[in-house]
Amino acid sequence: MVPLAEAGVFGWLLGLFSFKLVSCLALAGAIFAIGAWGVLARRNVLVMLISVELMLNAVMLTFVSFSRALVNMGPQLSNPYAAEGGQIFALFIIAIAAAEAAVGLAIVISYFRNRQTVDTREIRAMKN
Amino acid sequence: MEYSVQIMSPAAHILFWFVMVMTVASAALVVVAKKILHAAFALSICFLGVSGIYVFLHADFLAAVQLIVYVGGIIVLIMFAIMFSSHTQEAGGEGGRHYLALGAGAATALIVFTSVLMMVGKLNQPLAEQNNRAYEAYQHTVGITAADLAAEPQRLGLGHMLMGEYLLPFEVASILVLAALLGAVVIVRKETKG
């Protein structure tokens, strides 16, 4: 891998993205960043929940790409858990994300039924 | 020791980049969509794209689970929630000025993405080298022969791992999902007098 100073930004990026691991990690970083932006900047509770789902997906993608990279990269350790360990974590994250979505959406529906709004600017029942 | 570099066919390469661009674009659409139902549709496309990336990463079972749980379950749940909880299906008057939140969000996103990129660019080569060096040290201590190296590494399937090493977390997760199910029902249920 050519250092940044020699290759220039464009060549550096081109060399970087020829690795599948790097492409997948960059994708995960982009999705996580978009999700973080959605949580911070949007004012609708439902959109914020959706953005949290995006961030969870990004984390799962990171786990899976690293576990794939452990298989691809270099001589394999004779650890039978190395290859699919990341996928196990992703499975658990999926289970927990499903639970989180169910409870979160239930709270949103319940709140909307009582107050007729899902806007964070108007949700201040527990303020002060 | 040679690193096993994965070479994709040109068609697979094009498909890979198409899926990546589609995923990022739909993820961006999720957070900028004016109508929240559009955001939900874009989210389903984004999940489809992530599932495609899983296929490229040789995680077939996870891709199927992603399709079934996210696209089949969570998206439907979100759409029900949207239809239950909005008169206008607008994402809620975004017109007010909240430049602080917008700026903070944009700054966070930018910092996260650049730091991931820089980290990966720094790590990529040394990671392979370190793996190699650590493996050589390990080989030296434990005394692995060439026959061991040539042998196909033992791999457990996901099912064996779930039912073996990860049995306790698996059961705890099942209890958590059950509790979440009951909790969601209790929260949404209408209050009955008496």
HADDOCK unambig.tbl for C-alpha pairs under 7 A between the chains (distance, minus, plus):
assign (segid A and resid 1 and name CA) (segid B and resid 125 and name CA) 6.74 0.50 0.50
assign (segid A and resid 16 and name CA) (segid B and resid 121 and name CA) 6.47 0.50 0.50
assign (segid A and resid 22 and name CA) (segid B and resid 120 and name CA) 6.53 0.50 0.50
assign (segid A and resid 26 and name CA) (segid B and resid 116 and name CA) 6.95 0.50 0.50
assign (segid A and resid 26 and name CA) (segid B and resid 117 and name CA) 6.27 0.50 0.50
assign (segid A and resid 27 and name CA) (segid B and resid 20 and name CA) 6.91 0.50 0.50
assign (segid A and resid 29 and name CA) (segid B and resid 112 and name CA) 6.88 0.50 0.50
assign (segid A and resid 29 and name CA) (segid B and resid 113 and name CA) 5.21 0.50 0.50
assign (segid A and resid 29 and name CA) (segid B and resid 116 and name CA) 6.11 0.50 0.50
assign (segid A and resid 30 and name CA) (segid B and resid 113 and name CA) 5.77 0.50 0.50
assign (segid A and resid 31 and name CA) (segid B and resid 24 and name CA) 6.45 0.50 0.50
assign (segid A and resid 31 and name CA) (segid B and resid 27 and name CA) 6.43 0.50 0.50
assign (segid A and resid 33 and name CA) (segid B and resid 109 and name CA) 4.06 0.50 0.50
assign (segid A and resid 33 and name CA) (segid B and resid 110 and name CA) 6.94 0.50 0.50
assign (segid A and resid 33 and name CA) (segid B and resid 112 and name CA) 5.94 0.50 0.50
assign (segid A and resid 33 and name CA) (segid B and resid 113 and name CA) 6.02 0.50 0.50
assign (segid A and resid 34 and name CA) (segid B and resid 27 and name CA) 6.88 0.50 0.50
assign (segid A and resid 34 and name CA) (segid B and resid 28 and name CA) 6.30 0.50 0.50
assign (segid A and resid 34 and name CA) (segid B and resid 109 and name CA) 6.23 0.50 0.50
assign (segid A and resid 36 and name CA) (segid B and resid 105 and name CA) 6.68 0.50 0.50
assign (segid A and resid 36 and name CA) (segid B and resid 109 and name CA) 6.18 0.50 0.50
assign (segid A and resid 37 and name CA) (segid B and resid 105 and name CA) 4.27 0.50 0.50
assign (segid A and resid 37 and name CA) (segid B and resid 106 and name CA) 5.86 0.50 0.50
assign (segid A and resid 37 and name CA) (segid B and resid 108 and name CA) 6.95 0.50 0.50
assign (segid A and resid 37 and name CA) (segid B and resid 109 and name CA) 5.74 0.50 0.50
assign (segid A and resid 38 and name CA) (segid B and resid 31 and name CA) 5.27 0.50 0.50
assign (segid A and resid 40 and name CA) (segid B and resid 101 and name CA) 6.07 0.50 0.50
assign (segid A and resid 40 and name CA) (segid B and resid 105 and name CA) 5.13 0.50 0.50
assign (segid A and resid 41 and name CA) (segid B and resid 101 and name CA) 4.89 0.50 0.50
assign (segid A and resid 41 and name CA) (segid B and resid 102 and name CA) 4.84 0.50 0.50
assign (segid A and resid 41 and name CA) (segid B and resid 105 and name CA) 5.55 0.50 0.50
assign (segid A and resid 44 and name CA) (segid B and resid 91 and name CA) 6.16 0.50 0.50
assign (segid A and resid 44 and name CA) (segid B and resid 92 and name CA) 6.04 0.50 0.50
assign (segid A and resid 65 and name CA) (segid B and resid 57 and name CA) 6.59 0.50 0.50
assign (segid A and resid 68 and name CA) (segid B and resid 57 and name CA) 6.28 0.50 0.50
assign (segid A and resid 72 and name CA) (segid B and resid 4 and name CA) 5.83 0.50 0.50
assign (segid A and resid 72 and name CA) (segid B and resid 5 and name CA) 6.96 0.50 0.50
assign (segid A and resid 73 and name CA) (segid B and resid 3 and name CA) 5.89 0.50 0.50
assign (segid A and resid 73 and name CA) (segid B and resid 4 and name CA) 6.60 0.50 0.50
assign (segid A and resid 73 and name CA) (segid B and resid 128 and name CA) 6.12 0.50 0.50
assign (segid A and resid 74 and name CA) (segid B and resid 2 and name CA) 6.84 0.50 0.50
assign (segid A and resid 74 and name CA) (segid B and resid 3 and name CA) 4.70 0.50 0.50
assign (segid A and resid 74 and name CA) (segid B and resid 4 and name CA) 6.82 0.50 0.50
assign (segid A and resid 74 and name CA) (segid B and resid 128 and name CA) 6.22 0.50 0.50
assign (segid A and resid 74 and name CA) (segid B and resid 131 and name CA) 6.70 0.50 0.50
assign (segid A and resid 74 and name CA) (segid B and resid 132 and name CA) 6.02 0.50 0.50
assign (segid A and resid 75 and name CA) (segid B and resid 132 and name CA) 6.79 0.50 0.50
assign (segid A and resid 78 and name CA) (segid B and resid 153 and name CA) 5.59 0.50 0.50
assign (segid A and resid 78 and name CA) (segid B and resid 154 and name CA) 6.64 0.50 0.50
assign (segid A and resid 80 and name CA) (segid B and resid 154 and name CA) 5.27 0.50 0.50
assign (segid A and resid 80 and name CA) (segid B and resid 155 and name CA) 4.59 0.50 0.50
assign (segid A and resid 80 and name CA) (segid B and resid 156 and name CA) 5.77 0.50 0.50
assign (segid A and resid 81 and name CA) (segid B and resid 156 and name CA) 6.84 0.50 0.50
assign (segid A and resid 84 and name CA) (segid B and resid 158 and name CA) 6.69 0.50 0.50
assign (segid A and resid 87 and name CA) (segid B and resid 62 and name CA) 6.91 0.50 0.50
assign (segid A and resid 88 and name CA) (segid B and resid 158 and name CA) 6.99 0.50 0.50
assign (segid A and resid 95 and name CA) (segid B and resid 173 and name CA) 6.77 0.50 0.50
assign (segid A and resid 95 and name CA) (segid B and resid 177 and name CA) 6.96 0.50 0.50
assign (segid A and resid 98 and name CA) (segid B and resid 74 and name CA) 6.72 0.50 0.50
assign (segid A and resid 99 and name CA) (segid B and resid 177 and name CA) 5.37 0.50 0.50
assign (segid A and resid 99 and name CA) (segid B and resid 180 and name CA) 5.25 0.50 0.50
assign (segid A and resid 102 and name CA) (segid B and resid 180 and name CA) 6.84 0.50 0.50
assign (segid A and resid 102 and name CA) (segid B and resid 184 and name CA) 6.09 0.50 0.50
assign (segid A and resid 103 and name CA) (segid B and resid 180 and name CA) 6.08 0.50 0.50
assign (segid A and resid 103 and name CA) (segid B and resid 183 and name CA) 6.71 0.50 0.50
assign (segid A and resid 103 and name CA) (segid B and resid 184 and name CA) 4.91 0.50 0.50
assign (segid A and resid 105 and name CA) (segid B and resid 81 and name CA) 6.20 0.50 0.50
assign (segid A and resid 106 and name CA) (segid B and resid 184 and name CA) 5.33 0.50 0.50
assign (segid A and resid 106 and name CA) (segid B and resid 187 and name CA) 6.16 0.50 0.50
assign (segid A and resid 106 and name CA) (segid B and resid 188 and name CA) 5.52 0.50 0.50
assign (segid A and resid 107 and name CA) (segid B and resid 187 and name CA) 6.52 0.50 0.50
assign (segid A and resid 109 and name CA) (segid B and resid 81 and name CA) 6.34 0.50 0.50
assign (segid A and resid 109 and name CA) (segid B and resid 84 and name CA) 6.74 0.50 0.50
assign (segid A and resid 109 and name CA) (segid B and resid 85 and name CA) 5.88 0.50 0.50
assign (segid A and resid 109 and name CA) (segid B and resid 188 and name CA) 6.86 0.50 0.50
assign (segid A and resid 110 and name CA) (segid B and resid 187 and name CA) 6.69 0.50 0.50
assign (segid A and resid 110 and name CA) (segid B and resid 188 and name CA) 5.42 0.50 0.50
assign (segid A and resid 112 and name CA) (segid B and resid 85 and name CA) 5.81 0.50 0.50
assign (segid A and resid 119 and name CA) (segid B and resid 92 and name CA) 6.27 0.50 0.50
